[in-house]
């Protein structure tokens, strides 16, 4: 504070030091209501206002008081002129922290002429609850600020003052994007409560804050203000961003893998169609023993390759959550008998004793997914027959206690006298690509996916799977599953008439010459006529002439693919547009099959072609009464 030993003229409107106020500990200041400025302040008042000297305080402009403050000051001036003693409580924000004073205001004559207001202040201790609130506001990490109607900060708690230091902070300037701040300000002044996450520019650099903005009256003047609450959420936003990026990378990797698997499936199934198809045709011809033996080698190798491909695709579907269960009633004994029957020839060739034992207490009919159950049992039986050089293989079904009413708890197991599983592998045998050991892998081959797929399927059904084994003494693979007990479906008194197999006129579209030859040979051997074309454009032109009972349509073809050709055929005039179209393709993933169905195809046969499946579907769709056929074939293929 400057020395007040100087005397001031009336024009300077400065109070002489002879008042003796500098020695007082309570703040005292003089306010010239005409010139709207403080003209004197003792040391305690300078400390209150956060000014180092009277010159610094005099440099501040108080002429832009709000209308409410102006009215309040005019009222005080009038009361003083009337001779009243005025006592008022004021709250100031000299350093961004509220300070409340009880003040006594009186009239004082200025040395150079004129009159002014003398303020004598005494700090007021707030009530306990208010004191607690003030302390909480002072120490919270949340940023709390109050801005006047012009957007300038009136008050900020310590957290806000640290993030946005300075005496003339504007609301819009705290945002990294000023336009965003301006829009929020307009909304708040209009009475809206705005909440959101915004990037702000703090003294510590750019940060993300959750911001809540609302209009509120100034507690001292009643003027409209804007209350702003902020919390730093930078770490949360950055973590969410990193998680979103990781999710996008994972989804992209999954999509890339699915595309790769789809392409791999197509590229492998296409040549396998010819390998297995022509091998079957050749098996029906005259061959000597040596030729038939070599042909069997080809067929066996092709079957192993197809099984490997199916294992890879099944595991991919399970990992991606794309395998769905088809729940329906099924006959337990029939399912188990048919499954064991698949391995009778292999067991006989190795002179193995293959048996089936079913607990008489097991229900006749259950509800579940019989095809997926069969897949697990086929994996168990296939391994048992493969790994057993001599002895026996047995499939058993037993009823176990503990099921809920209306359900049955079954234990299905396959036991063998084969090589067994080493103790060190018992906990790993259901892991992907795991096998009993390198010697077993070299001797018997396989992908090591069958048991991993079985574990995933049983888990999907809510069951438990396991193995008991001693190396060299055989193994017992089992699973326990709760299934709902079902009633036997009603049997019609009249057997449905079999679909009449009559000579049909077929159109075969496939860009692979070997496949065209194979498919043509298969359908002609069944008594049908077949026209073959190599692309979709030719297929549409052929279908336009009409007269075809069924179109067998490959999907991936040059010039016009099978999907575009199907849409074009559906757009033809007359009966040609209604010609049944069966997708005949190496693309067999569920989403691919569903897409073909949605694109206008009626059914689906996967490659390599199962001749029986192909001829059955040709006969069904070639029936002269297509309206009686459930048009959902391709949707159920997977």
Secondary structure, 3 states (H helix, E strand, C coil): CCCCCCCCCCCCCCCCHHHCHHHCCCCEEEEECCCCEEEEECHHHHHHHCCCCHHHHHCCCCCCCCHHHHHHHHHHHHHHHCCCCEEEEEEECCCCCCEEEEEEEEEEECCCCCEEEEEEEEECCCCHHHHHHHHHHHHCCCEEEEECCCCEEEEECHHHHHHCCCCCCEHHHHECCHHHHHHHHHHHHCCCCEEEEEEEEECCEEEEEEEEEEEEECCCCCCEEEEEEEEECHHHHHHHHHHHHHHHHHHHHHHHHHHHHHHHHHHHHHHHHHHHHHHHHHHCCCCCHHHHHHHHHHHHHHHHHHHHHHHHHHHHHHHCCCCCCCCEEEEHHHHHHHHHHCCHHHHHHCCCEEEEEECCCCCCEEEECHHHHHHHHHHHHHHHHHHCCCCEEEEEEEEECCCCCCEEEEEEEEEECCCCCCHHHCCCCCCCCCCCCHHHHHHHCCCCCHHHHHHHHHHHCCCEEEEEECCCCCEEEEEEEEEEECCCCCCCCCCCCCCCCCCCEEEEECCCHHHHHHHHHHHHHCCCEEEEECCHHHHHHHHHCCCCCEEEECCCCCCCCHHHHHHHHHCCCHHHHHCEEEEEECCCCHHHHHHHHHCCCCEEEECCCCHHHHHHHHHHHCCCCHHHCCCCCHHHCC
